[in-house]
Amino acid sequence: MKINRRDFLKTTALTSLYFAGFGTPTYASNGPKKNLVVIMLRGGMDGLCAIPIKGDKNFKKLRSKINLDRTLKLTSDFDLHPALETFKKLWDQDQGAAVHATNIPYTGRSHFDGQNLMESGGKIPYQVKTGWLGRGMKSAGLTGKGLALALPMPLLIRGVPMNNNYYPVGDRLPSKETMSIIEQAFKDHDEKLLSENLKIVMTRDLRNQGSRENWSLASNAGEELSKPNGPRVAVFEVDGFDTHAAQGATNGAHADCLNDYDKIVKGLKQSMSKEAFDNTLIVTLTEFGRTIKQNSSNGTEHGYGSAIFLTGGLVKKAQVHTDWPGLKKNELFEGRDLNSTIDARSVYASAMSTVFDVDFKKIKEEVFWGENLQNLSDKLLRS
């Protein structure tokens, strides 16, 4: 039996889901519970494919074999990939937006280093041992019960005490004998913390059963996020964006990955109550973009600038927010990549400030070490 690259990726890197911030007793405001969903697009999402610029003849020439033959209209300057039908529906309702020509401050083009930095929020790979989302939750006081639906817990949400792991692998929890062996093996460590974590594992409400498909995980997440005492944070992972060969255009490998993202958003929208979705923000995260020029294998190489999708009721309005750098050779990063003119961490700091009801300056200082980040809350989000 033949198996193509996309099928291989789908079987070796199934979508994962993580929850955190359960049962938080108090909020910084008297309003309804707000939710933050982060969808990590691993492999380097091609922002120029997802949200292509209109009318740039040089761009079309450099991508003659992977140009889109059909798009969805967004603005006078940008179109949308046709695989993103749910995003477009939300856009039409002022619940979808994008930030273009953005990236984390990383230019090394290594998946390992880039993905570490996109989760940690740092500038030096492997130096920071916690994630920007975990630190943001801690800054907001969201340190109660937490649940991570996958193994292992991602770096992105590390840094919050008492998070727990869950992954749908069957219908059985670990036996008491197994837990006893684990407890003995770690008896020299912090016994109180270990005991508390083991207790959570043995008494968790969600059982290790169910599907790991996008629609199932998204539906599960939507139901949990809609609960008043449910989680306030969910994190998804979608792999497969590293399209060095046969990237495709309207259809193909990259289109399939975009559709995976779109299905998650659709599942969340369909399974959440109206009030919950109206108070939810869904943002994407990727390590870098792709080169502007296609390669000899009709794919693209690791690049720099990409795009961020924002959906949900906390989006202020439909817009492509960008300081567009241009695609002429002298405007490209190192003559080959879309440049990044907006630090992606500004978007994430603004998202946490709005959703967690924490002052932006506090997030900037406690999560991103006082980096020179823009407060985009008023431009992108509604409070």
Phi, psi and omega in degrees: 000134179273144177228129181272173186299320182295318178296322179298314180297323182291332181271339182258347182218068180293149179303139179239160180223140180229140176245154172200160176082044178281149166056030180295124189284329185226160178231161181285346178230170179269007182280184180291163178298133177253145182241144175238125177243128177246128177248110180276121180258091188279139177116345180100086182289131182279095181298331180285338175274320182289317180229079184287146175285144180272146167069017178263102184296324180295320178298315180297323180292319182289343180235044187299331183265351182231022175290147177284132177266358178206136180222167172255138185280134174248294183226184177290343183250336187227145173250180182229143177297137184294346178288349186258056184293319180294317177303316181296320178298319178291323175304315181296341179258013184061031176240021177218138179207173179214152170245122186248157183058055181225158176188163169294159182283067181222130183234013186279343175067022175259130178301314184298309180292316183296317181290328175297317183286327180293333179271322182280329183082007181270190180241342179246121183304136172069006179281324182262131186260000178238168181257155182295328178288320177298316179293324178295320178295320179295319179298328180273358180081017179271068185244020178280215181295136177227153181220130178248116183272075174163167178230137352279173177295132184289153177304324185310319184252014174283148181118356176250123180299148170069029170280149186235159181247143176217140175212130182287099182234000182166203183238021183231140171274162176302142180289163178297326178297317179297316181294326178294319178298317179298318181296320178293321182295332183246025185295337180276356179268190181296101187294323181295312181295318179297315181299317180295319180292319179295324178296320179296317180301317185282342183242014182301146180284323181272130183267156179286071178209161179115177185268153175257012178287154184307311186297322182290314180295320180294320179295317177301314181297316181300319179295317181291318181294335181284344181286135180304325179254018179277186181294154175254351183225136172224141180231125175254157171234132173234122181260170171107006183278001181276075189266074177289331183226146176048052180297327183083180181227256176299323174238164178125192189299312183291323177298321178297319179294317177298322178294325175302314177300314183298323179294323178297313179299318179298315180298320178295313181300317184287329186265346182270149172293157181300317181298318181294314181294325179295340180245032180236144173237129178245120181235155178254160182215129177217161187278330177188174177266203181236162178297151178290330183263135175290155178263185183290347179260016182058038174231194178226154180265175179297135183236218183227273184296145179219213180216158176240131174266140174232129177221165179114170184290345179275358174289135185290313181194165176287120181195154167254101181275122182199152165250081193297124185274343184094163183239014172290156187304320181283354178261350182277154175287122182054028175072013186217340187238150167304130181284160175253121181249354178230125177292119182302334180294336174296321179294315183289324176295319178294320179298313181293322178300316182288311185288320183271357182055050179238139180305137182302320181297324179295316177299315182298319182284314188274338182254322186240025170056032177074020179301156182281079182254149178276140172273104182260010185304310183292332182278326188254330194232156172258144183275000000 
